[in-house]
Amino acid sequence: MRTFLIAAAALAVASPAAAQLSTRWPVSEGDARFANFRFHGGETLPELKMHYRTLGSPKRDSQGRISNAVMILHGTGGTGAQFLRPQFADELYGPGQPLDITKYFIILPDSIGHGGSSKPSDGLRMAFPAYDYADMVEAQRRLLVDHLKVTQLRLLAGTSMGCMHSFVWGTTHPGFARALFPTACLPVEIAGRNRMWRKMSIDAIKADPLWNGGNYVEQPKSGLRTAAALGLIAGSAPLRMQAEAPTREAAEKALEGRVEAGMTDDANDVIYRIDSSRTYNPAPLLSRITVPVTWINSADDFINPPNLRIAEAEVAKMPNAKFILIPETAETRGHSTHTWAVFWKQDLIDLLKRSE
């Protein structure tokens, strides 16, 4: 494990989003490696690598167990590094803030298929095991228990895909986390429009002549462009975008380069990431989650629209859960409101108090 401050020079080769990372937080990075990792579909990877970042230091209780661990899980296409951006880190990690790193041991994994963890583009391409959320959560569990020696989390938080992983954690490992803070998801099967735009993204890549069954010489840019454009709409914030681009000319100007910025990932990695949600459906098991839960969505979320009325039905299945819907304003960020802590910071403070 190595410790360093995120430096501007390192960010120059990163994605445009990563360029917004805060430079003020001392971060440690490391890799956990698991031999012959078996996926629940029966496939085995000779070695699975899980990359992760940490802030703060572990503290132990009277029995020697780590008692202050907090794990935060990223969304589809993200990495743990996204939680170093100022809008998240600078609101949460400082002295006296909700996740003060002098008090908490913060763990930020890159999930399977993402960042520095094992993924199809490492060489196996479409022969990489067809992982799903259950496999991703199991790898996270192995990282905690086998590598970091964490047997209970003080808090498990997650955004978007990480939000869904939180519900998988809560239903398959009840009580492992003393509190759950999922943001920007629904705990039901990926269906309706949500599955449709994901399937359209996958189909667009596979329909590109350059894809060649995943054995491409150059990235299938036409398919990736379609997938990136769909992702841009899925993450959109209507009121904010209308306020910032109130004319046709302004809207077209604002769009310049944004689709291209979403085309930087490997096509096979994109397919696997999007399709990993195909088996997700914790709804029948939600009653297993008895720890305190604060679940937050935003009213301008294209991916999880509140008019489906799903959240109100599902939150009632969890005996100690609270659902909060952030109203839509010109300041909210659509689906990405999950990463802007200013909108839900007090709710996190309340959850930590409620779960003491």
N, C-alpha and C positions, 0 to 999 in steps of 0.2 A: 504494500500500500504506500502511496506517495502523497505528500501534502503540499499544496501550493495555492497561490491566489490566482484566480482566473485572470489571465492577462490579455490585453488588447491584441497583442501579436498573435496569440493562439486563435483569436476569434476571426482573424482575417480570412482563414480558410474554411470557416464554418458557414452555415446557411444564413440568409438574411435575418431570420428570426433569432438565431443564436447570437447575432451581433448585438442584441439588446441585453445580453447577460450582465448582471451586476458584477463589478470588479472588487467588491468589498468583502466577500465572504471567503474565509479559509476552508477549502474543500479538500477532502481526501478521496482518492479514486483507487479502485482495485478490481480484480477479477476473481470470481469463484469458478472453479472448474469441476464438473461432475462427470465421472466416467460412466459410459454405457447408460445414459439417461434414457429411460423408457417412457414413451408417450402413451397416453391411454388408448390410442388407436392400435397399439401393438408395435409400432416402429421404434427403433432404437438409434440414438446418435452416439457414436463412439466417445465423443466428449462434448458436453454442453458448456459453453462459457456464459456466465452472467456477469456483465459489467455493472458497477455501482459506484455511487458517490456517497460520502457521509459528511455531515457537519456535527460539531460537538463531540462529546465523549460519553461512552457508556458509564452508567452508575449502577452499583449493585446493592441489592437489599441484604438483610441480615443472613440470608441463606445463600448468598453469592450469585443470585440471578440478576441479569440485567433488567432494570426496572423503569428505564426512561426512554425506551426506543419508540420512535415514531417513523412509520414508513409512509411515503407519499408516492403514488403510482400515476404515471403519465398516460396520455391519450394515444390514439392510433397515429402512428407516424412521428411521435415525439420521443423524447428521452428524459432521463432524470435531470438533465441540464436545464430544462425549461423552468424548473423551480428555483433557479438562480437569477431569474429576471427580476428587475427592480419592482415591478408591480406585484410580485409575489414575495420574494425574499425580503425586500426592504420593509415590508409591512408586518412580517412575521418573525424573523429570526433575531432581531436585535434585543438589547437589554430591556427587560420588562414587557416584551412583546409576547404574543401567545405561544410561539414556539422558540422562545429564547434559547439559543444554542449553548448557553452556559448551563442550562438546566436539562435540555433534551438531546438525545442522540438521534439525529435525523438521517434516515436511510432513503436514498433515491436510486432505485434500480432502473436499468434499461431492460425492459421486458424482452422475452424471446422475440427475435425478428426485428429488433430495434437497436439503434445506436451501436455500442461496442459489444453487444451480446450476439450469440450465434444466430445466423440468418441465412436464407437461401443464397444470397450473393457472395457468401464466403467461398462458394465453389460447387455446392451440390445443386444449385438452381432448383428446378421443379422436382428434383429427387429428395429435397429436404423434407423431413417429416411434416405431415400436414397438421401442424399444431393448432390448438384452439385455446379458449380461455382457461379451461381446466388445466391444461399443460402449463400455461403461463403462470397460473397461480401456484402450481406445484413447484415450479422452478423458483418462484419467489420464496416459498416456504423453505425450500432446501437452502437458499441463500441465507435466510435468517437463522434456521435451526442448526444446519450442519456447518456453515461457514462462519457466521457472525456470532453464533451461540446465543441467539435471542429466542427465548421460549414463550415470551408473551410481549405484545405490543401495548404501549400506553395508548396509542392512537393509530388507526389506519385511515388514511385519507386517499382519495383518488379523484382524478378529473376525467370525464368522458369515458374512454375505455377503462381507465383506472377506477372510475366510479363503478363501472360494471364489475370489474375485478373485486372491488370491495364487497359487493353483494355475493359474489362467488365465495370469497373468503368467509363472510359471515354465515353462509349456509353450509359450507363444507368443513369449516374449522370453527365452530361456535365457541366464543369466549377467548379465542387466541388474542384478539384485540379487545381491550377494555372499552373502547369506544370507536364508532365508525363515523366518518365524515365524507360521504360520497357526494360529488357535485357533477351535475350535467349528464344524467342518464336516466333510464327507466329499468326496473328489474324484471323485465318481461322479454319474451322471445323477440328477436329482431325481425320485424315483419312490416307490412304496409309500405309506405313511402321510404321508410328508413332502410329496409332491405333492398328496395328497388334501386335507389341511387347507388348503393354499394355494388349491387349486381351489374348495373350499367357501367360502373367504373372498371370492374373486372373484365366484363365483356369487351369494352372498348380496347383494352390493352391486348387481349387475346385475339381480337379481330385485326389488329395491325399486322400487315404482312411481315414486318421486321421481327415480330415476336418469335415466330418459328418454334412454337411449342416450348418457349422459354430458353431456347438455345440460340439466342440472338448474338450477332457480331457487334451491332450497335444498338443502343436503347431505342425501343419503338416509340418515337417521339409523338406521333399522332395519337396513339392510345393514351400515353401519359398526359398529353395536353387535355384530352377529354376528361380524364380522371381528375386532373388538377382543377379544371373549370368546375366540375361538379362539387369538388371539395370546397372551392371558394364560395359557391352558393350555400352549401351546407353550413358553413361557418359564418354566414353573413349576419349583419345586424341592421335591419331595415331602417329604423328611425335614425340611427347614427349615420348610416351611409347616405340617407337622404339629406341630412343636415350638412354633412361634409361635402356632398357632391350634388347641389340642388339644380344643376343644369345638365343638359346632354353633354356639353363640352367638358364640364368638370368631371362627370362620371366616367367618360372615356379616358380622360387624362389620369384619373385615379386608378384606372384599371391597368395602365401601362406597366408591364413587367410583372404583375402580380401572378398571372397564370404561369409564366415562365419560372417564377421563383418556387412554384410548387412542383416543378418537374425535375428536381435534382436527385430524387431517390431511384434506386434500381427497380425496374418494372416487376420482376418476380417478387421482390420484397414487398412492393405495394400490394400485389395480388394476395399474398399470404396474410398481410396485416389486415386487409379489409375482410377477408373471408374467415378470419379466426373467430369472428363473432357468430358463426353459423349455428353452433350448438348451444349458445347461451340461452338460459331460461331458468333463473333462480326462483321465479314466482311461486311454484308449488311448495318451496321449502322455506319461505321467508319467516315463518313462525319460529324457526330455530334461532333467529337473531333476537336475543333477549338483552344484550348490552345496550347502553344508550346510543342512539343514532340521531344525527342531524343530517338530513338529506336535502340538498339545495339544487333547484333548477332555476332557470331564468325564463321569463315570459317570451323573450324574443329568440328562443332556441329553435331553429329550423329542424334539427335532428330529433328533438324531444318536445314537440309542440304541446303546450298545456291544454289545448282544447280536446285532446284525446281523453282527458280525465282519468288517465291510468294511475297517476301518482296517488290520488286521493283514495283509490280503492286498495292499492298495494301497501301503503304505509300503515293501514289499519291491521295488517297481518302481523306487524312487529310490535310487541307489547310496550316497548320503551323508545319508540321512534317518533320523530317530529319532521314534518315536511314543510319546507319554506320555498315559496316562489318569489323570485326577485322581479319586481315590476319592470316592464320595458320603458326605457327612457332614451334620450339622445346620447346618454353617457354609457349605457350598458353595451356589451360587446357581443351580443348574440350568444352562440354556443360557447365562445371563448370567455364569457364572463367568469367562467370557473377559475381562470388563472389571475383575475384581478381581485386581489384579496380585500380591497377597500369595500367591496359590495357585501362581503359575508364575514369579515373579520370578527365582528362582535358575536356572531352566531357560533363561531369556533370557540371563542372565549367562554361562552355560555355552556357549550358542550363539555369542555374540559372541567368546568366547575361541577356540572351535573354528573360527571363520571368519576369524581374524586373518590 
